[in-house]
Amino acid sequence: MSAFSTLYSHIDFIWPWIFLLLPLPWLVYRFFPTATPRQYQLKISWLSMLTQDQKPRVHRSSATRLIFASLLWLLLLIAASHPQWTGDPVPLPNKGHDLLMAVDISGSMQVQDMEVEQQMTDRLSAVKNIVSDFVLRREGDRLGLIVFGTRAYLHVPLSHDRNTVSEQLKGIQLRMAGEQTAIGDAIGLAVKRLKDQPEDARVLVLLTDGANTAGSVEPLQAATLAKEQKVRIYTIGIGADEMEVQTLFGLTRRVNPSQELDEYTLQKIARETGGVYFRARSTEELSMIYQELDRLEPIEQNSQVFRPRHSLLHWPLLTVIILISLTFAHRWLLSISQMLRTMKSSSSDTLK
C-alpha cells in the first residue's frame, strides 16, 4: 500500500477534468439511435463465402469487445489528460551575495597584539581563525578572496564552495604579496571582479591594519569607482590600541601598535559606498564584527526547491496503438488462414 501511495504521489494530470468524459460512449449508446446497416452493391462469391465461413472463428463475445473498447477509451482519456511524472524535490541554491573578502597580508600583520585561546598571536592568525568561520556560515553566497600587500591578487575566485575558500584562507602567509599595503589596488581588483554580477549583491569586506603605501590606484579614487559600480564596501581596521613591549634595558613600555592605521580613509571608503567602518581592537571585537556583517548582509533563509516533471502521455498512446495493431494483425492472420483453407477446399472440389 505504501508503494502505491508513493507512486500515486509522483503522478499528476494537467487536465484531470478529461475523465468526466469517461461515460460518454455509454451515453451515446444509450440515447442515440442505432445506425442502419449499410447495403453493398458489389458482391464477390468467394469473398462472401469466406466471410460466412470465418464468422464462427473470428467472432468474439459481446463482453470481450466491451472490455477491449472500454480499455482503449480509458487509455485515450488518460493520454488526453496529459499525465506527468513529478520527481522528488531538488533544492536550488539560495540567491545570495557575491561577496569578496580583501585581507591585508603585509608585514605589519605580524604584530602579536591579538589573543586566541588565551594566547597572544599575530593579527593574520586571528583573522584566519575568525573569518574562516564567517565563510562557512555564508551558505548560498558566492565567496572569493583577495590578498594584498605591495600588490593585490585574486587568491580565490567567486565560488559557492565555502570549504575551499575557508581552506585557502587558512593557507595564506605573511608577505606573500609584498611588504607594503596597496588598499586602492585591492578595491580596484574587487570592483573589476564584481562589476558583472547582479547589482544588489556586490559586496566587499576589506580588512587592513595600516594605510595605503603602495599601488597605482588611490583608495578614495577606487571607492568612487566602487560607488559607480554599486559595490558596497565594509572596511575593518584591525589592531590593538596599546600593548607592552620590552626595551633594550629589560624595561616595558606601552606603545600604540595601530598608529599607522588610516581610520579616516577607511571610514570615508565605507561611507562613500554605502557600507560601514568597523574597528577591531581584539579577537572578540573582530568576531562580533563578522556577526554584525551577517546581520547587515543577511543570508537567504527560505531555500527554494523544484520538482522535475516528465510527460507520460506517450505511454497510454503507445499502448493504444499496440493493442489496435495486434487486433488488426490477429484478424488479418485469421483471414489469410481462412482464405487459404477455403481456396484449398475449392481446389479439392474442382479436382473431384
N, C-alpha and C positions, 0 to 999 in steps of 0.2 A: 504493500500500500504506500509506503514511504517513497519507493522508487517511482511509482505512478504519479504521486504528488509532485515530486521533483521534476519529472518530465513535463507535467502539465504547467508547472510554474514557468517553464522556459519557452512555452509556445503561446503565442497570442495571434489575433486576427485583426487586420486593418479594418475590414468591413464585416463585422460579425452579423450585422442585420441581414446579410445574404441568406442566412439559414432560415429566415422567415419564409423563404420560397420552397422549403422542403415539401409541404403538402400540395404544391402546385400541380404535379401530374395527376394526383388523385382527384383534385377539384376539376381538372379538365375532363377526366374520365367520367366523373360523376354528373357533371352538369352540362357537358357539351354533347350534341347528338352524335351517334355513331356514323362514321363515314361509310358511304355506299361502296360496294365492291366495284372495281374497275373492270370494264369489258375490253378484251383484246381481240382485234380482228384477225391478226396473223396467228395461224395455228401450224405447228410443226408436229407431225405424227409421232416421230421418235422421241421428241422432247417432252410431249405430253405424257407419253408412256413412261418416260424416265421419271417425270415428276410424280406420277401416280405410284410408281414402284418404290421411290425413295421416301415417300411421305412417312411410312411407318418407321423408317430407320432414323430420320433426322428430327422426328417430332420430339418436342420437349414438353414437359408438363407445364401447365399454367403457373404453378408455384415456382418452378425453376426460372422461368422467364421473368416473373415478377421480382424475384430476389436479385437476378442479374441486372435488370433495368434499374431497380432501386439503388443497387450498389454504384452503378455508373452515375446516376443522378446525384447521389451523395458526394462522390468524388469530384464531380464538376462543381458542386456548390462549395466544397472545401477549397478548390483552386480559385474560384471566383472571390472568396472571402479574403484571399491573399494571406495565407498563414506565414508566420515568421518565427524563426528560432532566435530567442533572446539569450545571449551568453551571460556568464557571471559578471558582476560589476568589476570594472577595471579602474583603479584610481588614476586620476590625472594629476600632474604636477601642479602645485599651488602657484597662482600668479603672484610671484614675489618681486623682490627688488633686484636690480643689477648693482651690486654693492662691491666696490673696490676698497681695499684697505692699503694705505700707504704707510709703511713703517720705516722710521729712521734707523739706519744701522751704521751711522758714522761712529768715529772713535769715541765721542763723548758719551755714547750709550753704555760704555763700560763702567761708568761711575757706580759704585756699590752703595746706593742710598735707598734701596728697596728691600723689604722684608718678605720672604716667602717661607712659610712653615717655621717661623721663629728664627730664621737665619738670614743674615744680610746677603743680598745678591745684587748683581748688576741690573740696570734698567731693562736691557733687552731680554734677559731671562724672565723677569717679571711680566713683560709684555707677552712673551710666548705662553706663559702659564695662563694668563687671563684671557687673551684674545683667542687662543685655540678653543677654549670652552665656548666663547661667543660664537665662533664659526660653527661649531657643532649644533648650536641651538637654532641656527638660521635655516630651518627646514623650509624648502620652497624657494629660497633665494638663489640667484647665481652669484657666486663669490669669486673674487680674484685678489691677487696680492701683488703690490708694487713695493719694491725695496729701493731706498735711495740713500746715497752718501754724496760723493762728489758728482756721481751720475745717478740717474733714475732708470730702473729696469723693471719690466713686467716679469715678475718671477713666476706667477701662476695666472693664466688667462681665466676669464669668467667661466665658471663651471658649476653645475649642480652637485658635483662630487665633493661634499663637505669634508669627508675623511681625508681626501688627498690634499685639499687646501690646508687643513689643520696640520697634517704631517709635514708639508713643505714649509709651513710657518715655523714649526719647531726646528727645522733643519737650517734655517738661515744663521749666518755667523757675522760677528762684528767686522766692519771694514770690507765686506765683500764688494761693496760698491764705491769704496774710497773713504778717505778720512774726513772730508768736509760734508756740508749739508746743502743739497740742492732742492729746496722746498718748491720753488717755482716750476722746475722741470718735472717734479713728481706730479704736481697738479696738472700741468700741460699734458703729460702722458695719460693721466686718468681721463681727462676730457676727450682726448683722441680715441680712447677705447670705449667710452660711454656714449659718444655723440650719436651713434647709430641705433641705440637701444630706446625703448619706449620712454617718452619724456617724463612721465610721472614716477619713474622707478630708478632714476640715475642718482646714485649716492656714492660719496667718497668720504671715508673716515681717515683723516691724516693725523699721524702721531709723530711728534718730534720733541726733542729736548733742547733745541737751540734756535739759531737764527739762520737765515739764508746766507750762505757764504760761498756758494758755487752755482754753476749752471748758467744757461743762456737766457732764461726767462725769469723776470722778477715775479715774486709771489702775488703781488696785487694785480699785476698785468694778467697773470694766469687766472686769478679769481674773476676778473672781468670777463675773460673768455668762458670760464665755467658758468657764469651767470647767463651769458648769451645762449649757452647750450643747455640751460636748465639743469645743471648738475648741482645738487645740494652737497655742501662740504661741512662736515663736522670735524673741528680741529681739537686736538688734545695736546696739551703741554705737560710733559712728564718730568718729574724730578722733585726731590725734597727741597724745602726752603732753607734748611740748615742741617749740617752734620758735623761731627767732631773728627778732626784729623790730627795726626801726630806731627810735631815739628822735629827738626833735626836734633834738638836737645832733649827729646823724650817728653816734651810737654804736649798738651792737647789744646786745640783752639777750635772755635766754632766758625764755620765758613758757609757761604751760600753756594751750593753746587749748581744752582739753576740760574746764576746771574746772567748767563748768556741767552736765556730763553726770551725770545721776542714775542711776548704776550700781545702786544699791541697789534702786530701784523696778523697773528693767528685769530684774534678777535675780529679784526676787520674782514679777513677772508670769510669767516663763518657768517658774519652779518651780511656781507655783500651777496652771498649765495643762498641765503635762507636757512643756514644751518645754525649750529650752536658751538660756542667755545667751552671746553672743559679744562679744569686744572686738576691733575693727578699728582698729589704730593706723596702718596703711599699706595701700596698694593690694594688696600681696602678701597681707597677712593677710585682707583683705576677699575676695580671690579664693579663698583657702583655706577661708574660712567657707562660701562658697556651694558649694564642692566637698564640704564636710562635710555640708551640707544635702542634697545629692544622695545621700549615704550614709545619712543618718538617715531620709529620706523617699524610698526607692528608687523608681525608675521601673520600671513593669512591663515586663519584657523579653520574655516569651513572648506575642507578639501572636496573637490569635485570628482565624481565618478561617471563613467559612461558604460552602457551595456551594449556590446556589439550585436547587430541584428543581421540575420541572413534569411533571404526569401526561401520559402519551401514550396511555393505554388507549382513548381515544375514536377514535383514528385507525384501529386494526385493526377496531374495531366498526363504524365508519362504512364501511370498505371491504367488510366482510361484507354490510352492508345494501345497499350499492350493487350488489354483484355479484348478490345474490339478486334484487333489484328488476329489474336488467337481464335476468336469466334469465327471470323470470316475464313481463316485458314482451315479450321476444322471442317466447316461446311463445304468449302471448296474441295478438300481432300475426299470427303464423303461423296460429293457429287461426281468427281472424277472416277472414284472407285465404282460407284453405282453405274456410271455411264459405260465403263469398261466391261462390267459384268453383263449389262444389257446388250452391248454390241456383240459380246462373245456368245450370248444366248441366241441372238438373232442370227448370227453366222451359223450356229449349230442347227437351227431350224431350217435355214436355207439349204444346207448340205443334205439334210434329210429329205 
